[in-house]
Amino acid sequence: MRVRLKLVNEGGEERIDHKTIVREIMINEDFINPKNESIAIGFRNKHSSGIIEFSITEVEQLFKEVNNKIHILKTFNIFGTSGAINLGEKKKK
C-alpha cells in the first residue's frame, strides 16, 4: 500500500510518500448506532504504522467507483488465506 499525505502548517507545506504493508482489516460494528459503523485498515512498516478508517458510506462509495471501472483492468489477483485467485481473462487452450 502506498500512503501519500500533504500537510499544511505554520512552517509551510510538507509531503509524505510512504510504502507500507497492510497488516489488518478491522470491521467495527455498532448495533446500537449503525451510523457509527466503520471499516479500518491497519498498516505497519519498520518505521511507521497507522490506521485509515472509513465510514460505511465511504466504503460503499469507494466500492461503487471501483466497480464502475473494474472493466478497465484485464486481470487482477485477490490474495487471501488460501492463496491468489486470478480473475482475469481465461487462457485459450
Distance bins in CASP14 RR format, pairs under 12 A and 6 or more apart:
PFRMAT RR
TARGET T0000
AUTHOR 0000-0000-0000
RMODE 2
METHOD distances of the structure
MODEL  1
1 18 0 0 0 0 1 0 0 0 0 0 0
1 19 1 0 0 1 0 0 0 0 0 0 0
1 20 1 0 1 0 0 0 0 0 0 0 0
1 21 1 0 0 1 0 0 0 0 0 0 0
1 22 1 0 1 0 0 0 0 0 0 0 0
1 23 0 0 0 0 1 0 0 0 0 0 0
1 25 0 0 0 0 0 1 0 0 0 0 0
1 41 1 0 0 1 0 0 0 0 0 0 0
1 42 0 0 0 0 1 0 0 0 0 0 0
1 43 1 0 1 0 0 0 0 0 0 0 0
1 44 0 0 0 0 0 1 0 0 0 0 0
1 45 0 0 0 0 1 0 0 0 0 0 0
1 48 0 0 0 0 0 1 0 0 0 0 0
1 50 0 0 0 0 0 1 0 0 0 0 0
1 52 0 0 0 0 1 0 0 0 0 0 0
2 16 0 0 0 0 0 1 0 0 0 0 0
2 17 1 0 0 1 0 0 0 0 0 0 0
2 18 1 0 0 1 0 0 0 0 0 0 0
2 19 1 0 1 0 0 0 0 0 0 0 0
2 20 1 0 0 1 0 0 0 0 0 0 0
2 21 0 0 0 0 0 1 0 0 0 0 0
2 22 0 0 0 0 0 1 0 0 0 0 0
2 43 0 0 0 0 0 1 0 0 0 0 0
2 45 0 0 0 0 0 1 0 0 0 0 0
2 52 0 0 0 0 0 1 0 0 0 0 0
3 15 0 0 0 0 0 1 0 0 0 0 0
3 16 1 0 0 1 0 0 0 0 0 0 0
3 17 1 0 0 1 0 0 0 0 0 0 0
3 18 1 0 1 0 0 0 0 0 0 0 0
3 19 1 0 0 1 0 0 0 0 0 0 0
3 20 1 0 0 1 0 0 0 0 0 0 0
3 21 0 0 0 0 0 1 0 0 0 0 0
3 22 0 0 0 0 0 1 0 0 0 0 0
3 41 0 0 0 0 0 1 0 0 0 0 0
3 42 0 0 0 0 0 1 0 0 0 0 0
3 43 1 0 0 1 0 0 0 0 0 0 0
3 44 0 0 0 0 0 1 0 0 0 0 0
3 45 0 0 0 0 1 0 0 0 0 0 0
3 48 0 0 0 0 1 0 0 0 0 0 0
3 49 0 0 0 0 0 1 0 0 0 0 0
3 50 0 0 0 0 1 0 0 0 0 0 0
3 51 0 0 0 0 0 1 0 0 0 0 0
3 52 1 0 0 1 0 0 0 0 0 0 0
4 14 0 0 0 0 0 1 0 0 0 0 0
4 15 1 0 0 1 0 0 0 0 0 0 0
4 16 1 0 0 1 0 0 0 0 0 0 0
4 17 1 0 1 0 0 0 0 0 0 0 0
4 18 1 0 0 1 0 0 0 0 0 0 0
4 19 0 0 0 0 0 1 0 0 0 0 0
4 20 0 0 0 0 0 1 0 0 0 0 0
4 52 0 0 0 0 0 1 0 0 0 0 0
5 13 0 0 0 0 0 1 0 0 0 0 0
5 14 0 0 0 0 1 0 0 0 0 0 0
5 15 1 0 0 1 0 0 0 0 0 0 0
5 16 1 0 1 0 0 0 0 0 0 0 0
5 17 0 0 0 0 1 0 0 0 0 0 0
5 18 0 0 0 0 1 0 0 0 0 0 0
5 48 0 0 0 0 0 1 0 0 0 0 0
5 50 0 0 0 0 0 1 0 0 0 0 0
5 52 0 0 0 0 0 1 0 0 0 0 0
6 12 0 0 0 0 0 1 0 0 0 0 0
6 13 1 0 0 1 0 0 0 0 0 0 0
6 14 1 0 0 1 0 0 0 0 0 0 0
6 15 1 0 1 0 0 0 0 0 0 0 0
6 16 1 0 0 1 0 0 0 0 0 0 0
6 17 0 0 0 0 1 0 0 0 0 0 0
7 13 1 0 0 1 0 0 0 0 0 0 0
7 14 1 0 1 0 0 0 0 0 0 0 0
7 15 1 0 0 1 0 0 0 0 0 0 0
7 16 1 0 0 1 0 0 0 0 0 0 0
8 14 1 0 0 1 0 0 0 0 0 0 0
8 15 0 0 0 0 0 1 0 0 0 0 0
16 47 0 0 0 0 0 1 0 0 0 0 0
16 48 0 0 0 0 1 0 0 0 0 0 0
17 48 0 0 0 0 0 1 0 0 0 0 0
18 43 0 0 0 0 1 0 0 0 0 0 0
18 44 0 0 0 0 0 1 0 0 0 0 0
18 45 1 0 0 1 0 0 0 0 0 0 0
18 46 0 0 0 0 0 1 0 0 0 0 0
18 47 0 0 0 0 1 0 0 0 0 0 0
18 48 1 0 1 0 0 0 0 0 0 0 0
18 49 0 0 0 0 0 1 0 0 0 0 0
18 50 0 0 0 0 0 1 0 0 0 0 0
19 43 0 0 0 0 1 0 0 0 0 0 0
19 45 1 0 0 1 0 0 0 0 0 0 0
19 46 0 0 0 0 0 1 0 0 0 0 0
19 47 0 0 0 0 0 1 0 0 0 0 0
19 48 0 0 0 0 1 0 0 0 0 0 0
20 41 0 0 0 0 0 1 0 0 0 0 0
20 42 0 0 0 0 1 0 0 0 0 0 0
20 43 1 0 1 0 0 0 0 0 0 0 0
20 44 1 0 0 1 0 0 0 0 0 0 0
20 45 1 0 1 0 0 0 0 0 0 0 0
20 46 0 0 0 0 1 0 0 0 0 0 0
20 47 0 0 0 0 1 0 0 0 0 0 0
20 48 1 0 0 1 0 0 0 0 0 0 0
20 49 1 0 0 1 0 0 0 0 0 0 0
20 50 0 0 0 0 1 0 0 0 0 0 0
20 51 0 0 0 0 0 1 0 0 0 0 0
20 52 0 0 0 0 0 1 0 0 0 0 0
21 41 0 0 0 0 0 1 0 0 0 0 0
21 42 0 0 0 0 1 0 0 0 0 0 0
21 43 1 0 0 1 0 0 0 0 0 0 0
21 44 1 0 0 1 0 0 0 0 0 0 0
21 45 1 0 0 1 0 0 0 0 0 0 0
21 46 0 0 0 0 1 0 0 0 0 0 0
21 48 0 0 0 0 0 1 0 0 0 0 0
21 49 0 0 0 0 0 1 0 0 0 0 0
21 50 0 0 0 0 0 1 0 0 0 0 0
21 79 0 0 0 0 0 1 0 0 0 0 0
22 40 0 0 0 0 0 1 0 0 0 0 0
22 41 1 0 1 0 0 0 0 0 0 0 0
22 42 1 0 0 1 0 0 0 0 0 0 0
22 43 1 0 1 0 0 0 0 0 0 0 0
22 44 0 0 0 0 1 0 0 0 0 0 0
22 45 0 0 0 0 0 1 0 0 0 0 0
22 49 0 0 0 0 0 1 0 0 0 0 0
22 50 0 0 0 0 0 1 0 0 0 0 0
22 51 0 0 0 0 0 1 0 0 0 0 0
22 52 0 0 0 0 1 0 0 0 0 0 0
22 79 0 0 0 0 0 1 0 0 0 0 0
22 80 0 0 0 0 0 1 0 0 0 0 0
23 40 0 0 0 0 0 1 0 0 0 0 0
23 41 0 0 0 0 1 0 0 0 0 0 0
23 42 1 0 1 0 0 0 0 0 0 0 0
23 43 1 0 1 0 0 0 0 0 0 0 0
23 44 1 0 1 0 0 0 0 0 0 0 0
23 45 0 0 0 0 1 0 0 0 0 0 0
23 48 0 0 0 0 0 1 0 0 0 0 0
23 49 0 0 0 0 1 0 0 0 0 0 0
23 50 0 0 0 0 1 0 0 0 0 0 0
23 51 0 0 0 0 0 1 0 0 0 0 0
23 52 0 0 0 0 0 1 0 0 0 0 0
24 39 0 0 0 0 0 1 0 0 0 0 0
24 40 0 0 0 0 1 0 0 0 0 0 0
24 41 1 0 0 1 0 0 0 0 0 0 0
24 42 1 0 1 0 0 0 0 0 0 0 0
24 43 0 0 0 0 1 0 0 0 0 0 0
24 44 0 0 0 0 1 0 0 0 0 0 0
24 49 0 0 0 0 0 1 0 0 0 0 0
24 50 0 0 0 0 0 1 0 0 0 0 0
24 51 0 0 0 0 1 0 0 0 0 0 0
24 52 0 0 0 0 0 1 0 0 0 0 0
25 38 0 0 0 0 0 1 0 0 0 0 0
25 39 1 0 0 1 0 0 0 0 0 0 0
25 40 1 0 0 1 0 0 0 0 0 0 0
25 41 1 0 1 0 0 0 0 0 0 0 0
25 42 1 0 0 1 0 0 0 0 0 0 0
25 43 0 0 0 0 0 1 0 0 0 0 0
25 51 0 0 0 0 0 1 0 0 0 0 0
25 52 0 0 0 0 0 1 0 0 0 0 0
25 53 0 0 0 0 0 1 0 0 0 0 0
25 54 0 0 0 0 0 1 0 0 0 0 0
25 59 0 0 0 0 0 1 0 0 0 0 0
25 80 0 0 0 0 0 1 0 0 0 0 0
26 37 0 0 0 0 0 1 0 0 0 0 0
26 38 0 0 0 0 1 0 0 0 0 0 0
26 39 1 0 0 1 0 0 0 0 0 0 0
26 40 1 0 1 0 0 0 0 0 0 0 0
26 41 1 0 0 1 0 0 0 0 0 0 0
26 42 1 0 0 1 0 0 0 0 0 0 0
26 43 0 0 0 0 0 1 0 0 0 0 0
26 50 0 0 0 0 0 1 0 0 0 0 0
26 51 1 0 0 1 0 0 0 0 0 0 0
26 52 0 0 0 0 0 1 0 0 0 0 0
26 53 0 0 0 0 1 0 0 0 0 0 0
26 54 0 0 0 0 0 1 0 0 0 0 0
27 37 1 0 0 1 0 0 0 0 0 0 0
27 38 0 0 0 0 1 0 0 0 0 0 0
27 39 1 0 1 0 0 0 0 0 0 0 0
27 40 0 0 0 0 1 0 0 0 0 0 0
27 41 0 0 0 0 0 1 0 0 0 0 0
27 53 0 0 0 0 0 1 0 0 0 0 0
27 54 0 0 0 0 0 1 0 0 0 0 0
27 56 0 0 0 0 1 0 0 0 0 0 0
27 59 0 0 0 0 1 0 0 0 0 0 0
28 34 0 0 0 0 0 1 0 0 0 0 0
28 36 1 0 0 1 0 0 0 0 0 0 0
28 37 1 0 0 1 0 0 0 0 0 0 0
28 38 1 0 1 0 0 0 0 0 0 0 0
28 39 1 0 0 1 0 0 0 0 0 0 0
28 40 1 0 0 1 0 0 0 0 0 0 0
28 41 0 0 0 0 0 1 0 0 0 0 0
28 51 0 0 0 0 0 1 0 0 0 0 0
28 53 0 0 0 0 1 0 0 0 0 0 0
28 54 0 0 0 0 0 1 0 0 0 0 0
28 55 0 0 0 0 0 1 0 0 0 0 0
28 56 0 0 0 0 1 0 0 0 0 0 0
28 59 0 0 0 0 0 1 0 0 0 0 0
29 35 0 0 0 0 0 1 0 0 0 0 0
29 36 0 0 0 0 1 0 0 0 0 0 0
29 37 1 0 1 0 0 0 0 0 0 0 0
29 38 0 0 0 0 1 0 0 0 0 0 0
29 39 0 0 0 0 0 1 0 0 0 0 0
29 40 0 0 0 0 0 1 0 0 0 0 0
29 56 0 0 0 0 0 1 0 0 0 0 0
30 36 1 0 1 0 0 0 0 0 0 0 0
30 37 1 0 1 0 0 0 0 0 0 0 0
30 38 0 0 0 0 1 0 0 0 0 0 0
30 55 0 0 0 0 0 1 0 0 0 0 0
30 56 0 0 0 0 0 1 0 0 0 0 0
31 37 0 0 0 0 1 0 0 0 0 0 0
33 55 0 0 0 0 0 1 0 0 0 0 0
33 56 0 0 0 0 0 1 0 0 0 0 0
34 55 0 0 0 0 0 1 0 0 0 0 0
34 56 0 0 0 0 1 0 0 0 0 0 0
34 57 0 0 0 0 0 1 0 0 0 0 0
35 55 0 0 0 0 1 0 0 0 0 0 0
35 56 1 0 0 1 0 0 0 0 0 0 0
35 57 0 0 0 0 1 0 0 0 0 0 0
36 53 0 0 0 0 0 1 0 0 0 0 0
36 55 0 0 0 0 1 0 0 0 0 0 0
36 56 0 0 0 0 1 0 0 0 0 0 0
36 57 0 0 0 0 0 1 0 0 0 0 0
37 53 0 0 0 0 0 1 0 0 0 0 0
37 54 0 0 0 0 0 1 0 0 0 0 0
37 55 1 0 0 1 0 0 0 0 0 0 0
37 56 1 0 1 0 0 0 0 0 0 0 0
37 57 0 0 0 0 1 0 0 0 0 0 0
37 58 0 0 0 0 0 1 0 0 0 0 0
37 59 0 0 0 0 1 0 0 0 0 0 0
37 60 0 0 0 0 0 1 0 0 0 0 0
38 51 0 0 0 0 0 1 0 0 0 0 0
38 52 0 0 0 0 0 1 0 0 0 0 0
38 53 1 0 1 0 0 0 0 0 0 0 0
38 54 1 0 0 1 0 0 0 0 0 0 0
38 55 1 0 1 0 0 0 0 0 0 0 0
38 56 1 0 0 1 0 0 0 0 0 0 0
38 57 0 0 0 0 1 0 0 0 0 0 0
38 58 0 0 0 0 1 0 0 0 0 0 0
38 59 0 0 0 0 1 0 0 0 0 0 0
39 51 0 0 0 0 0 1 0 0 0 0 0
39 52 0 0 0 0 1 0 0 0 0 0 0
39 53 1 0 0 1 0 0 0 0 0 0 0
39 54 1 0 1 0 0 0 0 0 0 0 0
39 55 0 0 0 0 1 0 0 0 0 0 0
39 56 1 0 0 1 0 0 0 0 0 0 0
39 57 0 0 0 0 0 1 0 0 0 0 0
39 58 0 0 0 0 1 0 0 0 0 0 0
39 59 1 0 1 0 0 0 0 0 0 0 0
39 60 0 0 0 0 0 1 0 0 0 0 0
39 62 0 0 0 0 1 0 0 0 0 0 0
39 63 0 0 0 0 0 1 0 0 0 0 0
40 50 0 0 0 0 1 0 0 0 0 0 0
40 51 1 0 1 0 0 0 0 0 0 0 0
40 52 1 0 0 1 0 0 0 0 0 0 0
40 53 1 0 1 0 0 0 0 0 0 0 0
40 54 1 0 0 1 0 0 0 0 0 0 0
40 55 0 0 0 0 0 1 0 0 0 0 0
40 56 0 0 0 0 0 1 0 0 0 0 0
40 58 0 0 0 0 0 1 0 0 0 0 0
40 59 0 0 0 0 0 1 0 0 0 0 0
41 49 0 0 0 0 0 1 0 0 0 0 0
41 50 0 0 0 0 1 0 0 0 0 0 0
41 51 1 0 0 1 0 0 0 0 0 0 0
41 52 1 0 1 0 0 0 0 0 0 0 0
41 53 1 0 0 1 0 0 0 0 0 0 0
41 54 1 0 0 1 0 0 0 0 0 0 0
41 58 0 0 0 0 0 1 0 0 0 0 0
41 59 0 0 0 0 0 1 0 0 0 0 0
41 62 0 0 0 0 0 1 0 0 0 0 0
42 48 0 0 0 0 0 1 0 0 0 0 0
42 49 1 0 0 1 0 0 0 0 0 0 0
42 50 1 0 1 0 0 0 0 0 0 0 0
42 51 1 0 1 0 0 0 0 0 0 0 0
42 52 1 0 0 1 0 0 0 0 0 0 0
42 53 0 0 0 0 1 0 0 0 0 0 0
42 54 0 0 0 0 0 1 0 0 0 0 0
43 49 1 0 0 1 0 0 0 0 0 0 0
43 50 1 0 1 0 0 0 0 0 0 0 0
43 51 1 0 0 1 0 0 0 0 0 0 0
43 52 1 0 0 1 0 0 0 0 0 0 0
43 53 0 0 0 0 0 1 0 0 0 0 0
44 50 1 0 0 1 0 0 0 0 0 0 0
44 51 0 0 0 0 1 0 0 0 0 0 0
52 58 0 0 0 0 0 1 0 0 0 0 0
52 59 0 0 0 0 0 1 0 0 0 0 0
52 62 0 0 0 0 0 1 0 0 0 0 0
53 59 0 0 0 0 0 1 0 0 0 0 0
54 60 0 0 0 0 1 0 0 0 0 0 0
54 61 0 0 0 0 1 0 0 0 0 0 0
54 62 1 0 0 1 0 0 0 0 0 0 0
54 63 0 0 0 0 0 1 0 0 0 0 0
55 61 0 0 0 0 1 0 0 0 0 0 0
55 62 0 0 0 0 0 1 0 0 0 0 0
56 62 0 0 0 0 0 1 0 0 0 0 0
56 63 0 0 0 0 0 1 0 0 0 0 0
57 63 0 0 0 0 0 1 0 0 0 0 0
57 64 0 0 0 0 0 1 0 0 0 0 0
58 64 0 0 0 0 0 1 0 0 0 0 0
58 65 0 0 0 0 0 1 0 0 0 0 0
59 65 0 0 0 0 0 1 0 0 0 0 0
59 66 0 0 0 0 0 1 0 0 0 0 0
59 67 0 0 0 0 0 1 0 0 0 0 0
60 66 0 0 0 0 0 1 0 0 0 0 0
60 67 0 0 0 0 0 1 0 0 0 0 0
61 67 0 0 0 0 0 1 0 0 0 0 0
61 68 0 0 0 0 0 1 0 0 0 0 0
62 68 0 0 0 0 0 1 0 0 0 0 0
62 69 0 0 0 0 0 1 0 0 0 0 0
63 69 0 0 0 0 0 1 0 0 0 0 0
63 70 0 0 0 0 0 1 0 0 0 0 0
64 70 0 0 0 0 0 1 0 0 0 0 0
65 72 0 0 0 0 0 1 0 0 0 0 0
66 72 0 0 0 0 0 1 0 0 0 0 0
66 73 0 0 0 0 1 0 0 0 0 0 0
66 76 0 0 0 0 0 1 0 0 0 0 0
67 73 0 0 0 0 0 1 0 0 0 0 0
69 76 0 0 0 0 0 1 0 0 0 0 0
70 76 0 0 0 0 1 0 0 0 0 0 0
70 87 0 0 0 0 1 0 0 0 0 0 0
70 88 0 0 0 0 0 1 0 0 0 0 0
71 88 0 0 0 0 0 1 0 0 0 0 0
71 89 0 0 0 0 0 1 0 0 0 0 0
73 86 0 0 0 0 0 1 0 0 0 0 0
73 87 0 0 0 0 1 0 0 0 0 0 0
73 88 0 0 0 0 1 0 0 0 0 0 0
73 89 0 0 0 0 0 1 0 0 0 0 0
74 86 0 0 0 0 0 1 0 0 0 0 0
74 87 0 0 0 0 0 1 0 0 0 0 0
74 88 1 0 0 1 0 0 0 0 0 0 0
74 89 1 0 0 1 0 0 0 0 0 0 0
74 90 0 0 0 0 0 1 0 0 0 0 0
75 84 0 0 0 0 0 1 0 0 0 0 0
75 85 0 0 0 0 0 1 0 0 0 0 0
75 86 1 0 0 1 0 0 0 0 0 0 0
75 87 1 0 0 1 0 0 0 0 0 0 0
75 88 1 1 0 0 0 0 0 0 0 0 0
75 89 1 0 0 1 0 0 0 0 0 0 0
75 90 0 0 0 0 0 1 0 0 0 0 0
75 91 0 0 0 0 0 1 0 0 0 0 0
76 84 0 0 0 0 1 0 0 0 0 0 0
76 85 0 0 0 0 1 0 0 0 0 0 0
76 86 0 0 0 0 1 0 0 0 0 0 0
76 87 1 0 1 0 0 0 0 0 0 0 0
76 88 1 0 0 1 0 0 0 0 0 0 0
76 89 0 0 0 0 0 1 0 0 0 0 0
77 83 0 0 0 0 1 0 0 0 0 0 0
77 84 1 0 1 0 0 0 0 0 0 0 0
77 85 1 0 0 1 0 0 0 0 0 0 0
77 86 1 0 1 0 0 0 0 0 0 0 0
77 87 1 0 0 1 0 0 0 0 0 0 0
77 88 0 0 0 0 1 0 0 0 0 0 0
78 84 1 0 0 1 0 0 0 0 0 0 0
78 85 1 0 1 0 0 0 0 0 0 0 0
78 86 0 0 0 0 1 0 0 0 0 0 0
78 87 1 0 0 1 0 0 0 0 0 0 0
78 88 0 0 0 0 0 1 0 0 0 0 0
79 85 0 0 0 0 1 0 0 0 0 0 0
79 86 0 0 0 0 0 1 0 0 0 0 0
79 87 0 0 0 0 0 1 0 0 0 0 0
END
